[in-house]
Amino acid sequence: MTENNIDGQINNLRVPDHIAIIMDGNGRWAKRSGQPRIAGHKEGMNNVKRIATTASHLGVKVLSLYAFSTENWKRPSTEVSFLMKLPVDFFGVFMPDLIKENIKVVITGFKDDLPTKTQNVVNKAMEDTKDNTGMVLNFAFNYGGRAEIINATKILAEKAVAGEIKPQDIDEKAFSDELFTSVLGKYADPDLLIRTSGEERISNFLLWQMAYTEMVFDDAYWPDFTSDNLINDIRTFNDRDRRFGTV
């Protein structure tokens, strides 16, 4: 889809500042076409570039993609090994495009628990794009919402024990500042969550941050999710009345 076509489709549309996507359905996409699961993950990786480019052209400020959860370690070792290699392949192929699009890469999650090669690649991607001023492409990699909340709680408890803060100093801002998404600043909380493949749950993703997020569940498997799907889901978002507890 060209930028002119995008402009024609988003007239009068309110584009969310932060869109989060649970990229679901890679395995089922592969099974449907008689291929191994890893083929679905590879095609899903290719789709990241397409959707990220569209989101950037739409004017999205942050695109958060749930790439690998803390629970995904339970998958077969061969699949986990392939998933750990995906960032190497993705940034190896698409880094020039990310630079061209002025996209800044951020990784949120427990990076220290990743294999060394994967850590090195994601750290280099963040370093190479740190001065980019366009859309932030946030990969939630080795991320879990409950683990993130527990981690932030431990940090605040340690600060309290050390006398750096008092318990009464802990409020929503203090807590949010210790979450991985604090690097996203005022765009830390998603306006819109999209989950592909027709599943209707949030699967431990951004539990704190999605207190007031609008959710759209799209039937398309992630490798089949197109720019048109994204724009249609934004249209659905536009039909929602976001009151944030008011009337």
Buried (B, 14 or more C-beta within 10 A) or exposed (E): BEEEEBEEBBEEBEBBBBBBBBBBBBBBBBBEEEBBBBBBBBBBBEBBBBBBBBBBBBBBBBBBBBBBBBEBEEBEEEBBEBBBBBBBBBBEEBBEEBEEBEBBBBBBBBBEEBEEEBBEBBEBBBEBBEEBEBBBBBBBBBBBBEBBBEBBEEBBEEBBEEEEBEEEEBEEEEBBEBBBBBEBEEBBBBBBBBBBBEBEEBEBBBEBBBEEBBBBBBEBBBBBBBBEBBBBBBBBBBEEEEEEEEE
